[in-house]
């Protein structure tokens, strides 16, 4: 539920979030064994390229979305991720 609340609070389009989860451009290891799913997109409200970062935990039978956020610091996140 935390991630769903973040969508509205952080002005993130739900369709973009679902796309990032289903088809990330890149993945990166997160803190505490979590996984970061990264997807670049054009933010319509800001009129600029942004990166959507989804923090997830893979469990035995499901992937749990912990939180998500958007950033304009594409290079910072894309440099440490894998293709």
C-alpha positions in Angstrom: 0.0 0.0 0.0 2.9 2.3 0.6 3.9 2.2 -3.1 0.4 3.0 -4.2 0.2 6.0 -1.9 3.5 7.2 -3.4 2.0 7.3 -6.9 -0.3 10.2 -6.1 2.0 11.9 -3.6 4.9 11.9 -6.0 2.8 12.6 -9.1 3.8 9.4 -10.9 1.6 8.0 -13.6 0.4 4.5 -12.6 0.8 3.3 -16.2 4.5 4.4 -16.1 5.0 2.6 -12.8 3.4 -0.6 -14.2 5.6 -0.4 -17.3 8.7 0.1 -15.1 7.9 -3.0 -13.1 7.0 -5.2 -16.2 9.7 -3.9 -18.5 12.5 -2.1 -16.7 15.3 -0.7 -18.9 17.8 -1.7 -16.3 18.1 -3.4 -12.9 20.4 -2.7 -10.1 21.0 -4.2 -6.6 19.4 -2.2 -3.8 20.0 -1.9 -0.1 19.3 -5.0 2.0 19.1 -7.4 -0.9 16.4 -5.4 -2.6 16.2 -4.9 -6.3 15.9 -1.6 -8.2 13.9 -1.6 -11.4 14.8 1.5 -13.5 12.9 2.9 -16.5 13.5 6.1 -18.4 10.4 8.1 -19.5 9.2 11.5 -20.5 7.5 13.2 -17.6 4.5 15.0 -19.1 4.1 17.4 -16.2 7.7 18.4 -16.0 8.4 18.1 -19.8 11.7 16.4 -19.3 13.4 13.0 -19.3 13.1 11.3 -15.9 14.0 8.0 -14.4 11.4 6.0 -12.5 13.0 3.9 -9.8 11.0 1.0 -8.3 12.4 -0.7 -5.2 11.2 -4.3 -4.9 11.8 -7.4 -2.8 11.6 -10.8 -4.5 10.0 -13.3 -2.2 9.3 -17.0 -2.7 6.0 -16.5 -4.5 5.8 -12.8 -5.3 7.6 -9.6 -6.0 6.7 -6.9 -3.5 7.0 -3.3 -4.4 8.4 -1.4 -1.4 8.4 2.1 -2.8 9.0 4.1 -6.0 10.2 7.5 -6.9 11.2 9.6 -9.9 14.5 11.4 -10.4 16.1 13.6 -13.0 19.5 12.3 -12.0 19.7 9.7 -14.8 23.4 9.4 -14.9 23.7 8.7 -11.2 21.5 5.7 -11.3 22.2 4.4 -14.8 26.0 4.2 -14.2 25.7 1.7 -11.4 23.0 -0.5 -13.0 23.4 -3.4 -15.4 21.9 -3.5 -18.8 
